[in-house]
């Protein structure tokens, strides 16, 4: 079997927690709640999920603990913003820092401790298919859950009546309220759901992808900020967000592949390269409307200018109109 197939299978494995977390944040922001605590929530859920799994011997309880922590942190953000009318950004940033510090402090006893880990679950018959077998059907259950989450999220948001309500709440909450939709309650629900998915994704790192808790060297810190960036890059769309998560995982894989070929470049540079590249991709989503870009493109030949404009327009995204805005329901 060609090595590139196993490489792409590894990319899919590495992207699975990202996929789940991006879908969670997409649900939250589609409802109008910006949860900036994602990075701290993922770290705390990763540590606590592993700790619970070690103490109980149950992977299921470990994932449940991670989801509960993510949901509770999202609930704090929702309560502070929707009920107390405080800044979602400020509360989320404080919780992100608090969650990170708590994870490192409380996780000291579990650093380097062996614990249970999710194994591969090949699907009978399908695992023997050429190319698709090793790529898709010899994966961990977390990969299957991630792919299923993307599909279900797309169906829910764009093909169901509750999904239409969700989009209405995130775009025009006054209009939704006039039609009898409980805007605040729905925002609470999706914020907590999104937080639970983020927490589940955090636990997936230590219970599946990383196989344990290593504190600051676990390689999880910073992933939450990438989740927020991918959510924006994905235009708050599950499928496009999934593409962003796969792109980031692919960039990480490429950086590893290139290390032996580029001995003159420090490995640390290649390891962190996917982060600025992802941020650059995020910037491209907002460049199409800037005057200086249109001025620069006007100097290109007509065919090249049209191609560049078509690419920039394809990357452009618009956030939900009421994202981050507090809506007060009148009694």
C-alpha positions in Angstrom: 0.0 0.0 0.0 1.4 3.4 -1.0 2.8 5.5 1.9 0.7 8.5 0.9 -2.5 6.6 1.8 -1.3 6.0 5.3 -0.2 9.6 5.5 -3.6 10.8 4.5 -5.2 8.4 7.0 -3.1 10.0 9.7 -4.2 13.4 8.6 -7.8 12.3 9.0 -7.0 10.9 12.4 -5.3 14.1 13.5 -8.2 16.3 12.3 -11.0 14.3 14.0 -10.9 16.3 17.4 -10.6 19.5 15.4 -13.6 18.6 13.4 -15.8 18.0 16.4 -14.6 21.2 18.2 -15.2 23.3 15.0 -18.8 21.9 14.7 -19.4 22.7 18.4 -18.2 26.3 18.0 -20.2 26.6 14.7 -23.4 25.7 16.6 -22.6 28.3 19.3 -21.7 31.1 17.0 -24.6 30.3 14.6 -26.8 31.1 17.7 -25.0 34.3 18.3 -22.8 33.3 21.2 -19.0 33.7 20.8 -17.3 31.2 23.1 -13.6 32.3 23.4 -13.0 29.9 26.2 -12.4 27.1 23.7 -8.7 26.8 24.3 -8.9 26.6 28.0 -12.0 24.3 27.8 -10.1 21.9 25.6 -7.1 21.8 27.8 -9.1 21.3 31.0 -11.3 18.7 29.3 -8.2 16.9 28.0 -6.7 16.7 31.5 -9.9 15.9 33.3 -11.1 13.3 30.8 -7.8 11.5 31.0 -7.8 11.7 34.8 -11.3 10.3 35.1 -10.5 7.5 32.7 -7.4 6.6 34.7 -9.2 6.6 38.0 -12.3 4.7 36.8 -10.8 2.6 33.9 -13.7 3.8 31.7 -13.1 5.6 28.5 -16.8 6.5 28.3 -16.7 8.3 31.7 -13.5 10.1 30.6 -15.3 11.5 27.4 -18.4 12.3 29.5 -16.3 14.3 32.0 -14.6 16.2 29.1 -18.0 17.0 27.6 -19.4 18.2 31.0 -16.4 20.5 31.6 -16.8 22.0 28.1 -20.5 22.5 28.6 -20.1 24.1 32.0 -17.5 26.6 30.7 -19.8 27.5 27.8 -22.7 27.8 30.3 -20.7 30.4 32.2 -20.0 32.4 29.0 -23.7 32.2 28.1 -24.9 33.2 31.6 -22.5 36.1 31.8 -23.5 37.5 28.4 -27.1 36.5 28.0 -28.3 37.0 31.6 -25.8 39.4 33.2 -25.2 41.3 29.9 -21.4 41.1 30.2 -18.9 41.0 27.3 -18.7 37.6 25.7 -15.2 38.3 24.6 -13.9 39.4 28.1 -15.5 36.5 29.9 -14.3 34.0 27.3 -10.8 35.2 27.4 -10.7 35.0 31.2 -12.0 31.4 31.1 -9.5 30.4 28.4 -6.7 31.5 30.7 -8.3 30.0 33.8 -8.9 26.7 32.1 -5.4 26.4 30.9 -3.8 27.2 34.3 -6.2 24.8 36.1 -5.4 22.0 33.6 -1.6 22.4 34.2 -1.9 22.7 38.0 -4.5 19.9 38.6 -3.0 17.6 36.0 0.5 17.4 37.6 -0.2 14.0 39.3 -1.3 12.5 35.9 1.6 13.6 33.8 3.2 10.6 32.0 0.8 8.2 33.8 -0.3 5.3 31.5 -4.0 5.1 31.0 -6.7 3.6 28.7 -6.8 4.6 25.1 -9.3 4.3 22.3 -8.1 1.8 19.7 -8.7 1.4 16.0 -12.1 -0.1 15.1 -11.9 -1.5 11.5 -15.3 -1.9 9.8 -15.7 -5.5 8.5 -15.7 -5.8 4.7 -15.3 -2.1 4.2 -11.8 -2.2 5.7 -10.6 -4.4 2.8 -11.6 -1.9 0.1 -8.7 -0.6 -2.0 -7.5 2.9 -0.9 -10.8 3.7 0.9 -10.3 0.8 3.3 -7.1 2.0 5.0 -8.1 5.6 4.5 -11.6 5.6 6.0 -12.6 2.3 7.5 -9.6 1.3 9.6 -9.8 4.3 11.9 -10.6 5.1 15.5 -14.2 5.5 16.5 -13.4 9.1 17.1 -12.9 9.6 13.4 -16.2 8.0 12.6 -17.9 10.2 15.2 -16.3 13.3 13.8 -17.4 12.5 10.2 -20.9 11.7 11.4 -21.0 15.0 13.4 -20.2 17.0 10.3 -22.9 15.3 8.2 -25.5 15.6 11.0 -24.6 19.2 11.6 -25.1 20.1 8.0 -28.5 18.3 7.8 -29.6 19.9 11.1 -28.6 23.5 10.2 -29.7 23.6 6.5 -32.3 20.8 6.1 -34.5 21.0 9.2 -36.9 23.5 10.8 -34.9 23.7 14.1 -31.9 24.6 11.9 -33.9 27.4 10.3 -34.8 28.6 13.8 -31.1 28.5 14.8 -30.1 30.6 11.7 -32.9 33.0 12.4 -31.8 33.4 16.0 -28.3 34.2 15.0 -29.2 36.5 12.1 -32.3 38.4 13.3 -33.2 37.7 16.9 -35.9 40.5 17.0 -37.8 38.9 14.1 -37.4 35.4 15.7 -38.8 36.8 19.0 -41.8 38.4 17.3 -42.7 34.9 15.9 -42.7 33.4 19.4 -39.2 31.9 19.3 -37.5 31.9 22.8 -34.3 33.5 21.6 -32.4 33.4 24.9 -33.3 29.8 25.7 -32.2 28.6 22.3 -28.9 30.5 22.6 -28.3 28.9 25.9 -29.0 25.5 24.5 -26.7 25.8 21.5 -23.9 27.4 23.6 -24.0 24.4 26.0 -24.2 21.9 23.1 -21.2 23.6 21.4 -19.3 23.6 24.6 -20.0 19.9 25.2 -18.6 19.1 21.7 -15.5 21.2 22.4 -15.0 19.3 25.7 -15.5 16.0 24.0 -12.9 17.0 21.4 -10.4 18.0 24.2 -10.8 14.6 25.9 -10.2 12.9 22.5 -6.7 14.3 22.4 -5.6 12.5 25.6 -7.8 9.5 25.3 -7.1 8.8 21.6 -4.8 11.0 19.6 -2.0 11.8 22.1 -2.5 8.8 24.3 -2.0 10.5 27.7 -1.5 13.8 29.5 1.9 15.4 29.3 1.1 18.9 30.7 2.5 21.8 28.8 4.3 19.5 26.3 1.0 17.7 25.4 0.8 19.8 22.2 -2.8 20.8 22.9 -2.3 24.4 24.0 -3.2 26.7 21.1 -5.5 24.3 19.3 -8.5 26.0 20.7 -7.5 29.3 19.0 -7.1 27.4 15.8 -10.6 26.0 16.3 -11.9 29.6 16.5 -9.9 30.6 13.3 -11.2 27.6 11.4 -14.8 28.4 12.4 -14.4 31.8 10.8 -12.5 30.4 7.8 -15.3 27.9 7.3 -17.9 30.6 7.1 -19.9 29.0 10.0 -20.6 26.1 7.7 -20.0 22.5 8.8 -18.6 21.2 5.5 -16.3 24.2 4.9 -15.3 24.1 8.5 -14.4 20.4 8.1 -12.3 21.4 5.1 -10.4 23.9 7.2 -9.7 21.3 9.9 -8.4 18.9 7.4 -6.3 21.6 5.8 -4.7 22.4 9.2 -4.0 18.7 9.9 -2.5 18.3 6.4 -0.2 21.3 7.0 1.0 19.7 10.2 1.6 16.4 8.3 3.5 18.2 5.6 5.7 19.9 8.1 6.7 16.5 9.5 7.4 15.1 6.0 9.5 18.1 5.1 11.8 18.0 8.1 14.2 15.3 6.8 14.5 17.2 3.4 15.2 20.6 5.0 17.9 20.0 7.6 19.0 23.6 7.5 15.6 24.8 8.9 15.1 24.2 12.7 12.4 21.6 13.4 10.6 24.1 15.7 10.0 26.4 12.7 8.4 23.6 10.7 6.3 22.5 13.7 4.8 25.9 14.2 4.5 26.8 10.5 0.9 25.4 10.2 -0.3 28.0 12.7 0.7 31.2 10.8 -0.3 29.5 7.5 -3.8 28.9 8.9 -4.0 32.5 10.1 -2.9 33.7 6.7 -5.7 31.6 5.1 -8.1 33.2 7.6 -6.9 36.7 6.5 -7.7 35.8 2.9 -11.4 35.4 3.8 -11.5 39.2 4.5 -9.2 40.6 1.8 -11.7 40.6 -1.1 -13.5 43.8 0.2 -10.4 45.9 0.8 -9.6 48.8 -1.5 -5.9 48.2 -1.7 -6.4 44.6 -2.9 -8.7 45.8 -5.8 -6.1 48.5 -6.6 -3.3 45.9 -6.8 -5.5 43.5 -8.8 -6.3 46.2 -11.3 -2.7 46.1 -12.5 -2.9 42.5 -13.4 -3.9 41.2 -16.9 -7.6 40.8 -17.3 -7.6 37.0 -17.1 -5.4 36.9 -14.0 -7.5 39.6 -12.3 -10.7 37.7 -12.9 -9.2 34.5 -11.6 -7.9 36.2 -8.4 -11.2 37.9 -7.8 -13.1 34.7 -8.3 -10.8 33.0 -5.7 -11.1 35.8 -3.2 -14.9 35.9 -3.6 -15.0 32.2 -3.0 -13.1 32.6 0.2 -15.2 35.5 1.5 -17.4 34.8 4.5 -20.0 36.8 6.4 -20.6 36.1 10.1 -24.1 35.7 11.6 -25.5 39.3 11.7 -26.2 39.1 15.5 -23.0 37.3 16.5 -21.9 38.5 19.9 -24.8 40.9 20.2 -27.0 40.9 23.4 -30.7 40.7 22.7 -33.1 41.6 25.5 -36.5 39.9 25.3 -39.3 42.3 26.1 -41.9 40.8 28.5 
